[in-house]
Amino acid sequence: MAQVIGSHSYENLDIEIRDNGVYVVTLNRPTKRNALDVATIEELVNFFSSAHQNGVKAVVLAGAGDHFCAGLDLVEHWKADRSPDDFMHVCLRWHEAFNKMEYGGVPVIAALKGAVVGGGLELASAAHVRVMDNTTYFALPEGQRGIFTGGGATIRVSDMIGKYRMIDMILTGRVYQGQEAVDLGLAQYLTEGSSFDKAMELADKVAQNLPLTNYAICSAISHLNNMSGMDAAYAEAVVAGVVNTQPAARARLEAFANKTAARVRPNEDK
């Protein structure tokens, strides 16, 4: 049965709304290892296009079953026998979905497990925070499939790990996992337990931030990184001018001034 959020219905995404404004968005095609077909991409476009307007404070993006996402639905693609023009427009919809995630101003935390492969890695790279568990593995097997990345790997994955490491992944099918993947930048957190539980912990924390502050963090930073240094400096000052003087921040600043706010402390030794 399709879920309805706002004016859109969802069949391939399972959406759960928590009381604190955190939404859990789960790719729900476990028998396909949550491969991304056209319908799922359209649902991602719809959800993230209106997430901020619908009051979503943070999103945990997860996958049903044992895997996060195995990438492009290759069976659908093979059966469709698309023309170059057709597939170009499929790719543009992928970019639309992932841009809505990265630039939409709502924190997106990906809970990774199992396969984060091909387009699944492109999807994960559009999230602002990535949490992996010990089952998670990353790969870009397009070279072995006779295809090329079309969902932003040359932009986001290259930005995360460097151009030549990304080229190596595509050329050779190299797989990364464990601490090596974190050290490389494919994820920010590696948990011994559930990546979903850790992602929820982080989402609950960031949902307590002021929405305008989160919007700037999860939108402006990506835009600023696309600018020249001089333009970015000016734009950053403008964003700071708006965010740092918002009325809702005054109580938090007052608490800091009065020494009633929590202080930043070093991590406890474990």
KAMO-V272880 format. One record per residue. N is the residue number from 1. SS is DSSP state (hx for helix, st for strand, lp for the rest). Layout:
N_SS, N_SS
This chain:
1_lp, 2_lp, 3_st, 4_st, 5_st, 6_lp, 7_lp, 8_st, 9_st, 10_st, 11_lp, 12_lp, 13_st, 14_st, 15_st, 16_st, 17_st, 18_lp, 19_lp, 20_lp, 21_lp, 22_st, 23_st, 24_st, 25_st, 26_st, 27_st, 28_lp, 29_lp, 30_hx, 31_hx, 32_hx, 33_lp, 34_lp, 35_lp, 36_st, 37_lp, 38_hx, 39_hx, 40_hx, 41_hx, 42_hx, 43_hx, 44_hx, 45_hx, 46_hx, 47_hx, 48_hx, 49_hx, 50_hx, 51_lp, 52_lp, 53_lp, 54_lp, 55_lp, 56_lp, 57_lp, 58_st, 59_st, 60_st, 61_st, 62_st, 63_st, 64_lp, 65_lp, 66_lp, 67_lp, 68_lp, 69_st, 70_lp, 71_lp, 72_st, 73_lp, 74_hx, 75_hx, 76_hx, 77_hx, 78_hx, 79_hx, 80_hx, 81_lp, 82_lp, 83_lp, 84_hx, 85_hx, 86_hx, 87_hx, 88_hx, 89_hx, 90_hx, 91_hx, 92_hx, 93_hx, 94_hx, 95_hx, 96_hx, 97_hx, 98_hx, 99_hx, 100_hx, 101_hx, 102_hx, 103_hx, 104_lp, 105_lp, 106_lp, 107_st, 108_st, 109_st, 110_st, 111_st, 112_st, 113_lp, 114_lp, 115_st, 116_st, 117_st, 118_lp, 119_hx, 120_hx, 121_hx, 122_hx, 123_hx, 124_hx, 125_hx, 126_lp, 127_lp, 128_lp, 129_st, 130_st, 131_st, 132_st, 133_st, 134_lp, 135_lp, 136_lp, 137_st, 138_st, 139_st, 140_lp, 141_lp, 142_hx, 143_hx, 144_hx, 145_hx, 146_lp, 147_lp, 148_lp, 149_lp, 150_lp, 151_lp, 152_lp, 153_hx, 154_hx, 155_hx, 156_hx, 157_hx, 158_hx, 159_hx, 160_hx, 161_hx, 162_lp, 163_hx, 164_hx, 165_hx, 166_hx, 167_hx, 168_hx, 169_hx, 170_hx, 171_hx, 172_hx, 173_lp, 174_lp, 175_lp, 176_st, 177_st, 178_hx, 179_hx, 180_hx, 181_hx, 182_hx, 183_hx, 184_hx, 185_lp, 186_lp, 187_lp, 188_lp, 189_st, 190_st, 191_st, 192_lp, 193_lp, 194_lp, 195_hx, 196_hx, 197_hx, 198_hx, 199_hx, 200_hx, 201_hx, 202_hx, 203_hx, 204_hx, 205_hx, 206_hx, 207_lp, 208_lp, 209_lp, 210_lp, 211_hx, 212_hx, 213_hx, 214_hx, 215_hx, 216_hx, 217_hx, 218_hx, 219_hx, 220_hx, 221_hx, 222_hx, 223_hx, 224_hx, 225_hx, 226_lp, 227_lp, 228_lp, 229_hx, 230_hx, 231_hx, 232_hx, 233_hx, 234_hx, 235_hx, 236_hx, 237_hx, 238_hx, 239_hx, 240_hx, 241_hx, 242_hx, 243_hx, 244_lp, 245_lp, 246_lp, 247_hx, 248_hx, 249_hx, 250_hx, 251_hx, 252_hx, 253_hx, 254_hx, 255_hx, 256_hx, 257_hx, 258_lp, 259_lp, 260_lp, 261_lp, 262_lp, 263_lp, 264_lp, 265_lp, 266_lp, 267_lp, 268_lp, 269_lp, 270_lp
